[in-house]
Amino acid sequence: MEEAKVVTLKPIEATPSTFKDYGQVIEASPDGDEFGLHDAQLDLSKGIPRFYIMNIENRPLKFSNITHHASVTQCLGSIGGHAWYLGVAQPSIVESNEIEDNARKKIVQSRCGHSYVPPAIDDVQVFKVSGSKFLKLNRGTWHAGPIFKEHAMDFYNLELSNTNVIDHTTHNFKKDDGVVFLIDD
């Protein structure tokens, strides 16, 4: 078996402007602020929301799998504001009426029922999330992580109660493209 090619990525600090193609960066706002565009624009309409704390161990600064959720937005943030990383690529879900328009692209049918174009190696970015903020991922945003330097970290996670059962599509870059991503920070 051929060894995977290592693609090294430099992280970009996640800010509202740098992360806008993938979702939102949510930062603290004054108590009493009215709801607005600075708040997470959520879509949790297809099920029961689940807000929980994930304890994650051993997530070194590399990845080869990337996942998306076609039916829901997702929010992630570290407890304590510790720095962490997220690999992302823009959503590539193909609606049924767009399949013929995308005939030149490889379209895959997810086991979850929707169609998508696999993310391209060159489209993967890595963001560093520092301080007390969290990320809201747009519906369908490809993501790998949370990834971090510490041995273990706790994260807030907001998704649907069954997201990881019925709405979890993964692309394996190592198997399908012969690539592993390494975060250089």
GROMACS elastic network, one bead per residue, 0.5 to 0.9 nm:
[ bonds ]
;  ai    aj funct       b0    kb
    2   178     6  0.79318   500
    3   178     6  0.73949   500
    3   179     6  0.87599   500
    4   174     6  0.62111   500
    4   175     6  0.85935   500
    4   177     6  0.84080   500
    4   179     6  0.50159   500
    4   180     6  0.62009   500
    5   174     6  0.83406   500
    5   177     6  0.89566   500
    5   178     6  0.60299   500
    5   180     6  0.61997   500
    5   181     6  0.85021   500
    6   178     6  0.87290   500
    6   179     6  0.58544   500
    6   181     6  0.57691   500
    6   182     6  0.66203   500
    7   121     6  0.86679   500
    7   179     6  0.67627   500
    7   180     6  0.61459   500
    7   182     6  0.60525   500
    7   183     6  0.86277   500
    8    62     6  0.89391   500
    8   180     6  0.85502   500
    8   181     6  0.57965   500
    8   183     6  0.58548   500
    8   184     6  0.63470   500
    9   124     6  0.86210   500
    9   125     6  0.71606   500
    9   126     6  0.66438   500
    9   181     6  0.69452   500
    9   182     6  0.61278   500
    9   183     6  0.50807   500
    9   184     6  0.59111   500
    9   185     6  0.87224   500
   10   125     6  0.82595   500
   10   126     6  0.68479   500
   10   127     6  0.84321   500
   10   182     6  0.86956   500
   10   183     6  0.60420   500
   10   184     6  0.51704   500
   10   185     6  0.64608   500
   11    14     6  0.87998   500
   11    85     6  0.76241   500
   11    86     6  0.87488   500
   11    87     6  0.87203   500
   11   125     6  0.73280   500
   11   128     6  0.56467   500
   11   183     6  0.68424   500
   11   184     6  0.71102   500
   11   185     6  0.67921   500
   12    15     6  0.88122   500
   12    18     6  0.76934   500
   12   125     6  0.79185   500
   12   126     6  0.62872   500
   12   128     6  0.58549   500
   12   129     6  0.87836   500
   13    18     6  0.75116   500
   13    19     6  0.86825   500
   13   126     6  0.87041   500
   13   127     6  0.55639   500
   13   129     6  0.62585   500
   13   130     6  0.75753   500
   14    17     6  0.80835   500
   14    18     6  0.59805   500
   14    19     6  0.57367   500
   14    25     6  0.68300   500
   14   127     6  0.54520   500
   14   128     6  0.57243   500
   14   129     6  0.54840   500
   14   130     6  0.78228   500
   14   135     6  0.84225   500
   15    18     6  0.52281   500
   15    19     6  0.58791   500
   15    20     6  0.81778   500
   15    24     6  0.81750   500
   15    25     6  0.58943   500
   15    26     6  0.87209   500
   15   129     6  0.83910   500
   16    19     6  0.55965   500
   16    20     6  0.59197   500
   16    23     6  0.85676   500
   16    24     6  0.59870   500
   16    25     6  0.50649   500
   16    26     6  0.76915   500
   16    38     6  0.88793   500
   17    20     6  0.54290   500
   17    21     6  0.85635   500
   17    24     6  0.86289   500
   17    25     6  0.85803   500
   18    21     6  0.77369   500
   18   127     6  0.87886   500
   19    22     6  0.56403   500
   19    23     6  0.61466   500
   19    24     6  0.62324   500
   19    25     6  0.68069   500
   19   127     6  0.79952   500
   19   135     6  0.86938   500
   20    23     6  0.52769   500
   20    24     6  0.57809   500
   20    25     6  0.79495   500
   21    24     6  0.83821   500
   21    89     6  0.88654   500
   21    90     6  0.66749   500
   21    91     6  0.89575   500
   21   138     6  0.84879   500
   21   141     6  0.89595   500
   22    88     6  0.73558   500
   22    89     6  0.72416   500
   22    90     6  0.57640   500
   22    91     6  0.75713   500
   22   136     6  0.83497   500
   22   137     6  0.59814   500
   22   138     6  0.58416   500
   22   139     6  0.88527   500
   22   140     6  0.89457   500
   22   141     6  0.59130   500
   22   142     6  0.83555   500
   23    40     6  0.88477   500
   23    41     6  0.89169   500
   23    73     6  0.86879   500
   23   135     6  0.70810   500
   23   136     6  0.53585   500
   23   139     6  0.84181   500
   23   141     6  0.77784   500
   24    38     6  0.83482   500
   24    39     6  0.84844   500
   24    40     6  0.67928   500
   24    41     6  0.81621   500
   24   134     6  0.83501   500
   24   135     6  0.57356   500
   24   137     6  0.66212   500
   24   138     6  0.77813   500
   25    38     6  0.84272   500
   25    39     6  0.88805   500
   25    40     6  0.81255   500
   25   129     6  0.89486   500
   25   133     6  0.67865   500
   25   134     6  0.59181   500
   25   136     6  0.64083   500
   25   137     6  0.88898   500
   26    29     6  0.88848   500
   26    38     6  0.67447   500
   26    39     6  0.64053   500
   26    40     6  0.65473   500
   26   132     6  0.89301   500
   26   133     6  0.54753   500
   26   134     6  0.53147   500
   26   135     6  0.61208   500
   26   136     6  0.72540   500
   27    38     6  0.80204   500
   27    39     6  0.84180   500
   27   132     6  0.68074   500
   27   134     6  0.68865   500
   28    31     6  0.89641   500
   28   132     6  0.73867   500
   28   133     6  0.69325   500
   29    32     6  0.85830   500
   29    33     6  0.68529   500
   29    38     6  0.84163   500
   29    39     6  0.88454   500
   30    33     6  0.57742   500
   33    36     6  0.84836   500
   35    38     6  0.78058   500
   35    39     6  0.64180   500
   36    39     6  0.56233   500
   36    40     6  0.85622   500
   36    41     6  0.86886   500
   37    40     6  0.74073   500
   37    41     6  0.72986   500
   38    41     6  0.85080   500
   39    42     6  0.89346   500
   40    75     6  0.83099   500
   40   135     6  0.85194   500
   40   136     6  0.62417   500
   41    73     6  0.84553   500
   41   136     6  0.78644   500
   41   138     6  0.87334   500
   42    45     6  0.87092   500
   42    72     6  0.80451   500
   42    73     6  0.58906   500
   42    74     6  0.78297   500
   42    75     6  0.87332   500
   42   136     6  0.78610   500
   42   138     6  0.83296   500
   43    46     6  0.79528   500
   43    71     6  0.81379   500
   43    72     6  0.56075   500
   43    73     6  0.54166   500
   43    74     6  0.84522   500
   43   138     6  0.86608   500
   43   139     6  0.77574   500
   44    47     6  0.64728   500
   44    48     6  0.73796   500
   44    49     6  0.61883   500
   44    71     6  0.82096   500
   44    72     6  0.57123   500
   44    73     6  0.66887   500
   44    74     6  0.85951   500
   44   159     6  0.71121   500
   44   160     6  0.66121   500
   45    48     6  0.78888   500
   45    49     6  0.84234   500
   45    71     6  0.86936   500
   45    72     6  0.77515   500
   45   160     6  0.89682   500
   46    49     6  0.88293   500
   46    71     6  0.69839   500
   46    72     6  0.73396   500
   46   160     6  0.79215   500
   47    72     6  0.89959   500
   47   160     6  0.60040   500
   47   161     6  0.71841   500
   47   162     6  0.78618   500
   47   163     6  0.88756   500
   48   159     6  0.85923   500
   48   160     6  0.54815   500
   48   161     6  0.55830   500
   48   162     6  0.79934   500
   49   158     6  0.70423   500
   49   159     6  0.57824   500
   49   161     6  0.56495   500
   49   162     6  0.87926   500
   50   157     6  0.78386   500
   50   158     6  0.56761   500
   50   159     6  0.54072   500
   50   162     6  0.83526   500
   51   156     6  0.71717   500
   51   157     6  0.56699   500
   51   159     6  0.66820   500
   51   160     6  0.81104   500
   51   161     6  0.83777   500
   52   155     6  0.82331   500
   52   156     6  0.58474   500
   52   157     6  0.54673   500
   52   158     6  0.66865   500
   52   159     6  0.89157   500
   53    79     6  0.85550   500
   53   154     6  0.64137   500
   53   155     6  0.54246   500
   53   157     6  0.61201   500
   53   158     6  0.89526   500
   54   153     6  0.82432   500
   54   154     6  0.54932   500
   54   155     6  0.50965   500
   54   156     6  0.63632   500
   54   157     6  0.68259   500
   55   152     6  0.70825   500
   55   153     6  0.59131   500
   55   155     6  0.65360   500
   56    59     6  0.74488   500
   56   146     6  0.83382   500
   56   151     6  0.85925   500
   56   152     6  0.55446   500
   56   153     6  0.55484   500
   56   154     6  0.62365   500
   56   155     6  0.77772   500
   57   150     6  0.83172   500
   57   151     6  0.57803   500
   57   153     6  0.66144   500
   57   154     6  0.88546   500
   58   147     6  0.85394   500
   58   148     6  0.81803   500
   58   149     6  0.84667   500
   58   150     6  0.77087   500
   58   151     6  0.53421   500
   58   152     6  0.61828   500
   59    62     6  0.77826   500
   59    63     6  0.87439   500
   59   145     6  0.77961   500
   59   146     6  0.75518   500
   59   147     6  0.50775   500
   59   148     6  0.58604   500
   59   149     6  0.73881   500
   59   150     6  0.81477   500
   59   151     6  0.75124   500
   59   152     6  0.78278   500
   60    63     6  0.81967   500
   60   147     6  0.62732   500
   60   148     6  0.60788   500
   60   149     6  0.61374   500
   60   150     6  0.82529   500
   60   151     6  0.84116   500
   60   183     6  0.89160   500
   61    85     6  0.80713   500
   61   147     6  0.60862   500
   61   148     6  0.63460   500
   61   149     6  0.68507   500
   61   181     6  0.84625   500
   61   182     6  0.60037   500
   61   183     6  0.51403   500
   61   184     6  0.76903   500
   61   185     6  0.86298   500
   62   147     6  0.77677   500
   62   180     6  0.71172   500
   62   181     6  0.54093   500
   62   183     6  0.58363   500
   63    66     6  0.78384   500
   63    87     6  0.81724   500
   63   144     6  0.68626   500
   63   145     6  0.80352   500
   63   147     6  0.85310   500
   63   173     6  0.87289   500
   63   174     6  0.89803   500
   63   180     6  0.59928   500
   63   181     6  0.53022   500
   63   182     6  0.67560   500
   63   183     6  0.85253   500
   64   144     6  0.81232   500
   64   171     6  0.83592   500
   64   172     6  0.58898   500
   64   173     6  0.51224   500
   64   174     6  0.55254   500
   64   175     6  0.85318   500
   64   179     6  0.67844   500
   64   181     6  0.60313   500
   64   182     6  0.89455   500
   65   143     6  0.85958   500
   65   144     6  0.65042   500
   65   170     6  0.65037   500
   65   171     6  0.56992   500
   65   173     6  0.60017   500
   65   174     6  0.75718   500
   65   180     6  0.85185   500
   66    87     6  0.77186   500
   66    88     6  0.76550   500
   66    89     6  0.85576   500
   66   119     6  0.86748   500
   66   142     6  0.59389   500
   66   143     6  0.52375   500
   66   145     6  0.82045   500
   66   169     6  0.84241   500
   66   170     6  0.55765   500
   66   171     6  0.53872   500
   66   172     6  0.66266   500
   66   173     6  0.77583   500
   67    88     6  0.89094   500
   67   140     6  0.86768   500
   67   141     6  0.80054   500
   67   142     6  0.51175   500
   67   143     6  0.52769   500
   67   144     6  0.64004   500
   67   168     6  0.66651   500
   67   169     6  0.54429   500
   67   171     6  0.62880   500
   67   172     6  0.88230   500
   68    91     6  0.77905   500
   68   139     6  0.78404   500
   68   140     6  0.50943   500
   68   141     6  0.55552   500
   68   143     6  0.62820   500
   68   144     6  0.89697   500
   68   167     6  0.79485   500
   68   168     6  0.61461   500
   68   169     6  0.54666   500
   68   170     6  0.66201   500
   68   171     6  0.87023   500
   69    72     6  0.60327   500
   69    73     6  0.75006   500
   69    74     6  0.82573   500
   69   139     6  0.62832   500
   69   140     6  0.50590   500
   69   141     6  0.71892   500
   69   142     6  0.78181   500
   69   163     6  0.72143   500
   69   164     6  0.83606   500
   69   167     6  0.52650   500
   69   168     6  0.53814   500
   69   169     6  0.65294   500
   70    73     6  0.84137   500
   70    91     6  0.86354   500
   70    93     6  0.71464   500
   70   112     6  0.85819   500
   70   114     6  0.75085   500
   70   139     6  0.56753   500
   70   141     6  0.81552   500
   70   167     6  0.63449   500
   70   168     6  0.78135   500
   70   169     6  0.80749   500
   71   139     6  0.61926   500
   71   140     6  0.72822   500
   71   163     6  0.83398   500
   71   167     6  0.66964   500
   72   137     6  0.88581   500
   72   138     6  0.77385   500
   72   139     6  0.51295   500
   72   140     6  0.75687   500
   72   159     6  0.68844   500
   72   160     6  0.72602   500
   72   163     6  0.78330   500
   72   167     6  0.82580   500
   73   136     6  0.68154   500
   73   137     6  0.55554   500
   73   138     6  0.51629   500
   73   140     6  0.77349   500
   73   141     6  0.85370   500
   73   158     6  0.83272   500
   73   159     6  0.66591   500
   73   160     6  0.87613   500
   74   135     6  0.80766   500
   74   136     6  0.56054   500
   74   137     6  0.51728   500
   74   138     6  0.71525   500
   74   139     6  0.75613   500
   74   157     6  0.72155   500
   74   158     6  0.55444   500
   74   160     6  0.82921   500
   75   134     6  0.67847   500
   75   135     6  0.54658   500
   75   137     6  0.61655   500
   75   156     6  0.76140   500
   75   157     6  0.55652   500
   75   159     6  0.68531   500
   76   134     6  0.55516   500
   76   135     6  0.53492   500
   76   136     6  0.66409   500
   76   137     6  0.81817   500
   76   146     6  0.81130   500
   76   155     6  0.65473   500
   76   156     6  0.55799   500
   76   158     6  0.67664   500
   77    81     6  0.77718   500
   77    84     6  0.88160   500
   77   129     6  0.84019   500
   77   132     6  0.79591   500
   77   133     6  0.64467   500
   77   135     6  0.63434   500
   77   136     6  0.89316   500
   77   146     6  0.88026   500
   77   154     6  0.86260   500
   77   155     6  0.53698   500
   77   156     6  0.52107   500
   77   157     6  0.69311   500
   78    81     6  0.55118   500
   78    82     6  0.61282   500
   78    83     6  0.76446   500
   78    84     6  0.74497   500
   78   129     6  0.86792   500
   78   131     6  0.85396   500
   78   132     6  0.77348   500
   78   133     6  0.79785   500
   78   134     6  0.72502   500
   78   146     6  0.87888   500
   78   153     6  0.72761   500
   78   154     6  0.60177   500
   78   156     6  0.62415   500
   79    82     6  0.70870   500
   79   132     6  0.81008   500
   79   153     6  0.77284   500
   79   154     6  0.56638   500
   79   155     6  0.54322   500
   79   156     6  0.66533   500
   80   131     6  0.78663   500
   80   132     6  0.70277   500
   80   154     6  0.84766   500
   80   155     6  0.89829   500
   81    84     6  0.88505   500
   81   129     6  0.85187   500
   81   130     6  0.64763   500
   81   133     6  0.70160   500
   81   134     6  0.88977   500
   82   129     6  0.81488   500
   82   130     6  0.63177   500
   82   131     6  0.60686   500
   82   132     6  0.78338   500
   82   148     6  0.89516   500
   82   153     6  0.83433   500
   83   128     6  0.68207   500
   83   129     6  0.54961   500
   83   131     6  0.65437   500
   83   148     6  0.71195   500
   83   149     6  0.83745   500
   84   127     6  0.83635   500
   84   128     6  0.57569   500
   84   129     6  0.53368   500
   84   130     6  0.67990   500
   84   145     6  0.86802   500
   84   146     6  0.64564   500
   84   147     6  0.57776   500
   84   149     6  0.75188   500
   85   126     6  0.66701   500
   85   127     6  0.54838   500
   85   129     6  0.59856   500
   85   130     6  0.88351   500
   85   144     6  0.86940   500
   85   145     6  0.67989   500
   85   146     6  0.57964   500
   85   148     6  0.60441   500
   85   183     6  0.85055   500
   86   125     6  0.83360   500
   86   126     6  0.55804   500
   86   127     6  0.53334   500
   86   128     6  0.66914   500
   86   129     6  0.78640   500
   86   143     6  0.65529   500
   86   144     6  0.57117   500
   86   145     6  0.50410   500
   86   146     6  0.53853   500
   86   147     6  0.61916   500
   86   148     6  0.88742   500
   87   124     6  0.66357   500
   87   125     6  0.56481   500
   87   127     6  0.63889   500
   87   142     6  0.79703   500
   87   143     6  0.54042   500
   87   145     6  0.64967   500
   87   146     6  0.81998   500
   87   147     6  0.83725   500
   87   181     6  0.89183   500
   87   183     6  0.89004   500
   88   123     6  0.82468   500
   88   124     6  0.55580   500
   88   125     6  0.53965   500
   88   126     6  0.61717   500
   88   127     6  0.77791   500
   88   141     6  0.69278   500
   88   142     6  0.52182   500
   88   144     6  0.63446   500
   88   145     6  0.88793   500
   89    92     6  0.85443   500
   89   119     6  0.65354   500
   89   120     6  0.81540   500
   89   123     6  0.57240   500
   89   125     6  0.64065   500
   89   126     6  0.88663   500
   89   141     6  0.62559   500
   89   143     6  0.66777   500
   90   119     6  0.78029   500
   90   123     6  0.75562   500
   90   124     6  0.81841   500
   90   138     6  0.88180   500
   90   140     6  0.76461   500
   90   141     6  0.52203   500
   90   142     6  0.61779   500
   90   143     6  0.89239   500
   91   116     6  0.85869   500
   91   117     6  0.88968   500
   91   119     6  0.83054   500
   91   138     6  0.78049   500
   91   139     6  0.72848   500
   91   142     6  0.61200   500
   92   115     6  0.87038   500
   92   116     6  0.54530   500
   92   117     6  0.54004   500
   92   118     6  0.71120   500
   92   119     6  0.71224   500
   92   140     6  0.68896   500
   92   141     6  0.77068   500
   92   142     6  0.82838   500
   93   114     6  0.73236   500
   93   115     6  0.59497   500
   93   117     6  0.65563   500
   93   118     6  0.89644   500
   93   140     6  0.65014   500
   94    97     6  0.81300   500
   94    98     6  0.60644   500
   94    99     6  0.64078   500
   94   102     6  0.81916   500
   94   107     6  0.78537   500
   94   114     6  0.75316   500
   94   115     6  0.52911   500
   94   117     6  0.70072   500
   95    98     6  0.53265   500
   95    99     6  0.67369   500
   95   114     6  0.76167   500
   95   115     6  0.68706   500
   95   116     6  0.81680   500
   96    99     6  0.55739   500
   96   100     6  0.84874   500
   96   114     6  0.83127   500
   96   115     6  0.75823   500
   97   100     6  0.72696   500
   97   101     6  0.81556   500
   98   101     6  0.51924   500
   98   102     6  0.64126   500
   98   103     6  0.89219   500
   99   102     6  0.52567   500
   99   103     6  0.63900   500
   99   107     6  0.77897   500
   99   115     6  0.83585   500
  100   103     6  0.51459   500
  100   104     6  0.87769   500
  101   104     6  0.80790   500
  102   105     6  0.54851   500
  102   106     6  0.80889   500
  102   107     6  0.77629   500
  102   117     6  0.89058   500
  103   106     6  0.74879   500
  103   107     6  0.78360   500
  104   107     6  0.88090   500
  105   117     6  0.69183   500
  106   116     6  0.84143   500
  106   117     6  0.58866   500
  106   118     6  0.73330   500
  107   115     6  0.64917   500
  107   116     6  0.55438   500
  107   118     6  0.73281   500
  108   114     6  0.85159   500
  108   115     6  0.55197   500
  108   116     6  0.53903   500
  108   117     6  0.60989   500
  108   118     6  0.71978   500
  109   112     6  0.81278   500
  109   113     6  0.66038   500
  109   114     6  0.59626   500
  109   116     6  0.65931   500
  109   117     6  0.89429   500
  110   113     6  0.53676   500
  110   114     6  0.54546   500
  110   115     6  0.58162   500
  110   116     6  0.72736   500
  110   168     6  0.89133   500
  110   169     6  0.64256   500
  110   170     6  0.88281   500
  111   114     6  0.76742   500
  111   166     6  0.87362   500
  111   167     6  0.88771   500
  111   168     6  0.87272   500
  111   169     6  0.74499   500
  112   115     6  0.88721   500
  112   166     6  0.60941   500
  112   167     6  0.58821   500
  112   168     6  0.71987   500
  112   169     6  0.71419   500
  113   167     6  0.89645   500
  116   119     6  0.88719   500
  117   120     6  0.87642   500
  118   171     6  0.68191   500
  119   122     6  0.85158   500
  119   123     6  0.67613   500
  119   124     6  0.75946   500
  119   142     6  0.77158   500
  119   171     6  0.77089   500
  119   173     6  0.89349   500
  120   123     6  0.52552   500
  120   124     6  0.70344   500
  121   124     6  0.57906   500
  121   173     6  0.78397   500
  121   177     6  0.80299   500
  121   179     6  0.80025   500
  122   125     6  0.82249   500
  124   142     6  0.87599   500
  126   144     6  0.89200   500
  126   183     6  0.74113   500
  129   132     6  0.86926   500
  129   133     6  0.74417   500
  129   134     6  0.76386   500
  129   135     6  0.82223   500
  130   133     6  0.73212   500
  131   134     6  0.88276   500
  134   156     6  0.85694   500
  136   158     6  0.89245   500
  137   140     6  0.79863   500
  137   141     6  0.60992   500
  137   142     6  0.86653   500
  137   143     6  0.84359   500
  138   141     6  0.55046   500
  142   170     6  0.85353   500
  142   171     6  0.88763   500
  143   146     6  0.85820   500
  144   147     6  0.76511   500
  145   148     6  0.83728   500
  146   155     6  0.83722   500
  148   151     6  0.79722   500
  148   152     6  0.81059   500
  148   153     6  0.78955   500
  149   152     6  0.84367   500
  150   153     6  0.69378   500
  159   162     6  0.82911   500
  159   163     6  0.65255   500
  160   163     6  0.50832   500
  160   164     6  0.83515   500
  161   164     6  0.80928   500
  161   165     6  0.87939   500
  162   165     6  0.52238   500
  162   166     6  0.61573   500
  162   167     6  0.75025   500
  163   166     6  0.56809   500
  163   168     6  0.64481   500
  164   167     6  0.58556   500
  164   168     6  0.52010   500
  164   169     6  0.89054   500
  165   168     6  0.65353   500
  166   169     6  0.89542   500
  171   175     6  0.87953   500
  171   176     6  0.78047   500
  172   175     6  0.55103   500
  172   176     6  0.59036   500
  172   177     6  0.77554   500
  172   179     6  0.88132   500
  173   176     6  0.51913   500
  173   178     6  0.61845   500
  173   179     6  0.53471   500
  173   180     6  0.66133   500
  173   181     6  0.86554   500
  174   177     6  0.56039   500
  174   180     6  0.56733   500
  175   178     6  0.57527   500
  175   179     6  0.77983   500
  176   179     6  0.81479   500
  177   180     6  0.88459   500
